[in-house]
Amino acid sequence: SMATLEHPVPLLLGLAHSLLHAGQGDRALDLLERLHRRQPGHLWVNGQLGHALGAARPPRHAEAARAFAAAAALCPD
């Protein structure tokens, strides 16, 4: 639900990670896509979104590459 997005980003990233590794990739990806719309400039949101997109069935490699590139651009020097 949208109320879920009111929780702190680290908690939501942990939830997405748990969902992904519990075989709930679709739910993890949905959460991460909604979180990304709220926090498009967040390093770890982009990184986990890239991971989930790459793990999707079928894999969404082009979108994953964009998310990873965004994460890399956000890394401090």
Disulfide bonds with the S-S distance in Angstrom:
none
